[in-house]
Amino acid sequence: MMEARDRAVLEFITKYAKRTDVGPSIREIMDALKERSERTVNLSVKRLEADGHIRRMGPRKIIMLPNQSVPGKCPHCGYVEAGENGQPG
């Protein structure tokens, strides 16, 4: 399961990239999420990359990988809860 901080970072990257067509810098992520530690944001970005959600192509080039969305969030209807074995909870 994705940590809340990682989910917030991924959501910000997604919105930022849609709005500007480029990925945000670590500093921009820090400012948007009111994080005081560059290391914390860097660790979240590294985890997202390791999990296959994003790819870093340079300092301002973070790209979303195809078919990746924020886990637990339906792009059309907001957050959804999954029940056991895919059945409604």
N, C-alpha and C positions, 0 to 999 in steps of 0.2 A: 504494500500500500504506500502511496506517495505521501510524504510529510506535508503538512500544511504550508510551510515556508516554500517548499519546492513547487507546490501547486500555485501559490501566489506568484512566484517568479515566472512560471510557465504562462500563467494568464497574462501577466504584464508583457512578456515577450510577444505573445500572440497579438494582443491589442496594439502594441507599439509597432510591430512589423506591418500589420494591416493598415495602420494610419500613415506610416512614413516610408514603407517599402525597404527599410533597412532595419537591422537588429539594433537594440539598445546597447549602450556601453554598460559596464559593471557599475560605474558611478551613477548612471541614470536609473538603473534598477535599484541601487541603494537609496537614492533620493525618493523615488516613487513609493517604495515600501517602507520608508523611514528606518532603514537598517543603518547601524553605525559601523558595522564591520565589513570591510571589503572581502575578507576571508570567508565570512559566512555566505555571502552572495556567490562568491567563486565556487564554494563547495556545492551549493545548490545547482549552479549551472553545470558543474562537472557531473553531478549525479544525473541531471536531466539528459546530458549527452550520453553518459554510460547506459542509461535506460532506453536510449533510442528516440527520445522526444525531439531533440534539437541537434544541430551540428554547428560547431564553432569553426568559422572559416577565416578568422582574423579578429582583431580587437573590436571592430564594430560590425562584424558579419556573423550574426547568430541566425541560423535559418531553421524553420520548422521542417521536420521531415514529413513526407506524405502520409496521409491517413493518421496523423497524430492529433489527438485532441486532449483536453484536460480530463483525466480520469474522474469519473463520478459526476461529470457534467454533460448534459445533453445539449448540443449546440442549438437545438430548436425550442427546447422547453425548460431549460434550466437544470437544476440538480435533480437527480433521480436516485432512488434507493433500490438496490437489487435485493431480492429475497434469496432464499436458499435454492440452489439448482436453477436459477433463472426465473423462479416463480415469484410473483408479487409477494412482498413481505407482509 
